[in-house]
Amino acid sequence: MSREISKYKEIQEIIVHTGQHFDANMSDIFFEEMKIPKPDYNLDINGLGHGAMTGQMLEKIEEVLLQENPDWVLVYGDTNSTLAGALAASKLHIKVAHIEAGLRSFNMKMPEEVNRILTDRVSKILFCPTDTAIENLKNEGFENYDCKIVKSGDVMQDGAIFYKNLAVEPNIEIKDDFVLCTIHRAENTDDENRLKNIFEALDEIAKEKQVILPLHPRTKKILENLKLNIQNLTIIDPVGYLEMVWLIDHCSLVMTDSGGLQKEAYFFKKPCITLRDETEWVELVENRFNVLAGANKQKILDLYKNFEFSDDFGLGLYGNGNASYHILQELLKR
């Protein structure tokens, strides 16, 4: 979005970085690497529980909004930052635009599901990446609310197209044919049985094909405590986004519990096995680009060996890579 906004002299963008997804190892290079303007405000709120984190963000973002008095507050996705920004703006009667609106996993145990539902409800414009997202909002009665529903396409696809040309090969030993895997969701990492099943399946797969797994230190520590006999996986430290783009672009299969990576797999024309029981990106499953494996070892292995993925990646499920342009055109009308 920031690259598109910079084309319009009549628009001033104020970027607020809450600190929720802060990584000390990347803090100095992240914005430069991603070609994103450095934040105007860095709230440095991280390492707290959901309630404390969201509450502190709400307080600090309100201070920023009172000082800046913006016409619009743009919030993205489904994080605690998203909800805090939307609530702070709505209470000050500042218009909220939600990018990635209308997504539903229908699992209210997920903090992200709560965040996205509440954010949608207080937004003036709901920018939906897919037809499914629009149908979700209609089914929840949003056509009766004082808001506008817009199909914009997906800004993540804009980013995928841009960053593909900037991708960086990680400094690790990589075989010609490999699986890229990520595990980070609490529903998996905080459940010993699920984590055990997933990693035993991955280690079995890694006997015949390299499985590269960038792993957060917290999850690595949980694994060590489980004392699993994991011998075949290529477990590495978390990598920068441009290295991650390279891995997605060069792998033969993605296995993940990440919402974003499921989509990026599709953008880069890679099949995906999702290690969750449900997904917000139902159109990927319906069109057989993605399959839900849950955390059952045998099911994961069976799907890996036998599932027939579609290779018809030209369906344009998320637009054509100009979502940012469509979003700005809509905002400029108001």
N, C-alpha and C positions, 0 to 999 in steps of 0.2 A: 504493500500500500504506500509506503513512504516514497518509493521511487516514482510512483504515479502522481502522488500529491506534489512532488517537487516540480512537476511540469506546469503547475498552476500558480501564477504569481499572486492571485487573489486569495489563496488559501494559506493560512499559517498553521503548521502542525506543531503541537506541543506533545512530546513523548514522555510518558510517565512509566518508569521501570519500578515495579513494586519490590523486586528482589526475590519473588517466590521461586523462580527457577535460577537461582544464583549458583554459580560454580566458580570458586576462587581461582581455579587453575585457568579458567577461560575469560575471566572478567576483563582483562586488559585487551584481549584480541578479538572478543566475540563480535562486537559491533563493526570493527574494521573488516574482519573476515567476511561478514555477512552483507557488507555494503549498506549498512543501516545507519542513519544518523544517530549520534550518541544521545542518550536521553537528556531531556531538560531537567527532569527530576528523577533522582534515584532514592527510593524510600527505604531500601535496605531492610526489608521485612522478610525473614526466612527462619527456618528451623523451629517453627511453632506448630501447635495443634491447629486443627481447622478453625475452631472458634476464635482463638486468640489471634491467629493470622488474619482472618477475615475482618475481625473487629479493628485491629490496628490499621489495616489497609483502608477500611472505610473512613476512619478518623483522618488519616494522612491525605487520602485522595480528596476528601472534602476541603481540607485546607488549600490544596492546589487549585481546586475548582473555584473557590471563593476568590483566590488571587487572580486567576487567569480569566474567569468568566467566559468560557467558550460557548459557541453556538451549538456544537455537537460534542458528544463524547462517544468515541468509537471503542467498542470492546470486542474482543476476539475469543472465540472458542468457549471453554467451559471450566476455566480454572477459578480458584478463589479470587484471584485478581479481577477476573471478568465480573463476577458477582459483586464484589466490593465497588468497582467502578460504576456499575449500573445502578446500584442502590444509592451511592453517594450523589450521582447526577440526578436521579429521579427525585430524591428528597429536596434537591435545590431547584427543581423544575427546569433542569437542563435536558434537552432532548438526547436520547440514547439510541445509537444504531448498533445492532448486534450482528456481527459478521460470523457466519457459521450458525445461523439460527435454525430452529426446527428439528435439530437432531435428537433422536431418542434411542436409548438402549432398552428402555422400559424396565430398568433395574434400579429401583430407588435406594438400594444399598450403596450404589456408587456415588461418591460426593459430586462427581462431575455431572451426573444426571440432575441432582438437586440444583446445582449451579445454573445449568442451561435452561431448566424450566423457569426458574425465578427470573433470570435475566431476560428471557423472551417476554415474560409478562409485563415488565416495566419499560420495554423498548418501543420507540416510535416507528422505527423502520427495522424490519426483520429481513436481513439479507440471507437467503437460503441457497445452499450450494446445489441442491438436487430437488427433483420433483417429489421424492419421498419426504423430504423435510417440509415442503409446502403442504403435503397431505396431512402430515402429523399436526401442523398448526391448525389446519381447517377442522380436523377431527376434535381438537381441543377447544374449538369455538373462537379462535382468534379473529375470524372475519367479523365478529360482533364487537371487537375491541377497537379502541381509538389508535390504530396502528396500520402500517402498510406492509404487505408481504411482497417481497421482490425476489425473483429467481435471478441470482447474480452469477452463478458459477462459483468455483472454489478458488480462493486466493492462494491456497497451497499449490494448485496447479500452475499459477503464475510463477510462484517461487521455484517450482521444480524445473520449469523451462529455463529460468534465468540461471539457477545455480548449477545445472548440469554442465555448463561450459566452464565453471570455475572449480569443478571437483578436484580433490587432491587424494592421491593414493596413500593409504596409511603405511607407516613404516613397520610392517609386520610381514611374516612369511605367508603368502597367499597362493593357494593352488588354483589351477585354471578353472575348476568347477567347484563351487562352494555354496553353502547355504548361509544366509545371514539371519541371525536370530537376536531378538531382544526380549528380556523379561524384566518388568518393573512394577506392574500393577499390584497393589496391596492384596487384592483377592487371591493372587498367586504367591507373592513373597511372604505374606503373613499366615499362610496356611501350609503347614509342613507336609501334609499328605499331597496336596496339589503340586507343591514345588518338587517333591520327591518323584512323583509320576512324570512330570514334565522333563526333569533333568535326566531321569533314567531313559526316557524315550529319545531325547536328544543325543545322549551318549551312544545309544544303539545306532542311531542314524549316522553318527560321526565315525563309526567303524568303516563305512563304505564311502563317505563323502565328507570333506572338511566342513565343519560347522563353526562359523566365526561368531562369537558371542561377546559383544562389548557389555560389561557387567558393572553395575554400580557397586561401590565398596560395601554398602549396607547389605545388599543381596549376597555378595560374596561371603560376607561374614556369617550370614544365616546358613549358607551352604556348608561352610566349614563346620558349623555347630551340628549340622545334620549328619556329618561324617559319611557322606555318600561316596561310593567308589566310582568317581568320575575320572576317566583316564583319557578319553578321546577328543573331548571338546577343545577348541581353540578359544580359551577365555582371555579376553584382553580388557584393558582399562577403557573407560568411556572415551570416545573419539569426538573430534570437532564435527560440526555439521557438514562441512565440505568433504571431509573424509567419509562421513556417513553416506553422503550422496554418491560418492565413488563406489562404496560397497553395494549400495542398492543397485546401481547401474550395472555392476559387473557380476552380481550373484545370479544363480539359476533359480533360486527359491527364497522367499522370505517366510520366516516363522516368528510370530510376535504376539504380544498381548497389548501392543500400542495401537491406539486409534489412528494417529497420524501416519504411522508406518504402513498400515493397511492401504491407505490411499496412495502413499508414495510408491508402493509396490505396483499399483495399477498405473500410475503416471509413467513409470519406467518399464511397463509391460512385463511385469514379473508375477507369477502365481504366488498366492499367499495362504499359508495355514495359520489361522488365528487361534491362539491358545487361551481362549475365553469361551464362556457359554453363550454369549450374545454379542452383537456388535451394532453400533449406530449406523454402520455403512451397509445396510441390508441389500442395496442394489448390487454390491460386489458379490455377495453370496448368491443372490437370485440369478446373476449372470455367470456364475461359476468361475469367477476370477479369484474367489476367496472361499474358504471352507472353514467352518467352526469345528474345532477339535476338542474344546474344553481342556480338561487336565487329566484325561484318562490315557494311561500309557499305551494300551493296545489300540485305542481309537486313533491316537496320534500316529502310531506306526502304520496302521492300516491305511489311513488317508495319505500318508507320505508315499506309500508303495503303490496305491491303487486308484486314488482319485483322479478323474479326468477333468483337468482344468480347461476352460475356454481360452483360446488365443486370439479372440476377436476384440482386440483392444481399441478398435476405432469407433466405439459406440459413443464417445463423447459424454460420458455420464456426468462429468463435472464441468461442462463448458469447454471453451476452446482456448483458455489461457489468458483471457482479458477480463477477469472478474473485477480487478481493481478499477479498471476504466469504467465499467458499468456501475459500480458502487459510487464512484465520484460523480458521475453524470446524474445519478439520482439525488445525491446530497446537494448538488448545485442548483437543483430545481427549487429548493426549499429555503 
